[in-house]
Every structure is written in C-alpha cells, then in structure tokens.
Amino acid sequence: MDQIDARHLLCPLPVLRLRKALMALPSGAQVELLATDRASWLDIPHFCAQSGHRLMSAEDLGPHLRYIIESA
C-alpha cells in the first residue's frame, strides 16, 4: 500500500497529493494518507465522493488523521 505523508500541509495540498497518487494507480489499489490539517476531515470524503474513489476508513489518531482510500 502506498503512503502519502501530507502532515503539516494545509488545504488543498493533502487532496492534491492524494489525487496525483491515485491517478498513477490501477483500480482497486489502496493508499494511506496521513494529514494534520483538520479541514481534510471534510475535504477527503468529499473528494472521494466526487471522484468515485472509495474512502475505506478515516481515523483521528490525535496528532494526525489517517485515511485509507481505494482507487476507482
């Protein structure tokens, strides 16, 4: 599973990095995204819903947020 470390990056950079990574992956591949920007809690699910990718999980781990996304 690929990992994107978007910690300490502000909106829209976590979503842009996720989008770029997903474009290079085949359908069904999974990506882990780590972010500290609390706006990503809304942005990542919205991006997935709009682009057809599947948000597998979203966790608030305290110092950062962790998302698992499956490419469409």
Protein Blocks (a to p, Z undefined) as FASTA:
>chain_A
ZZddfehiacfklmmmmmmmmmmpcehiacddddfblklmmmmmmmmmmnopacfbdcde
hjaccdddddZZ
